């Protein structure tokens, strides 16, 4: 079945450690995204990538890093510079971001990864 | 300032009853509006998309409406089921905005037996 796989589902980190969240998709989508979800807040965009070997910062990129070496994969690293990393992280993909296609841009989400800093 | 406001923040209804969730937005120029359902601890799933020319769209027991003049959308759930318990998120896309989306904070719905 086509979809997005995130791992791990739960992750605990000590302060000062970097952690990497995995995101793999087999939907053949060009665009991939990382969002952060906190209680009582809307989803906030961390990074997005429209094509292999290219990515752009979203609204809250500080303390995070990404790579896009393969179309299928878009891992997110939460670095020790992120001051408040405890959150639910969602990876998503879409068929494209072209403005001439209003029906594109539906986000297909993974199951999420919950990161807790101890 | 969040350009997408959802109400109510939370809602509890009895199984079998109907309910309506609201989404008001100020995003302009408007491209489309999607409603997503997010089960607890899971990723959101798209329920329906509304474009500028559409007033009503149904997906099973879910019916979304859009009034582009007043910038309001609603999601009506008919004959609620326990499995409808979830957070419902309104997402508005600005025309020619590329990747950028505007997320509401969601309405948390609990359906009780």
Interface residues (C-beta under 8 A of the other chain):
Chain A: X4 X31 X33 X40 X41 X42 X43 X44 X45 X48 X50 X56 X88 X90 X92 X97 X99 X102 X103 X105 X106 X107 X109 X110 X111 X112 X114
Chain B: X2 X4 X31 X32 X34 X36 X41 X42 X43 X44 X45 X46 X49 X51 X89 X91 X93 X95 X96 X97 X98 X99 X100 X101 X102 X103 X104 X105 X106
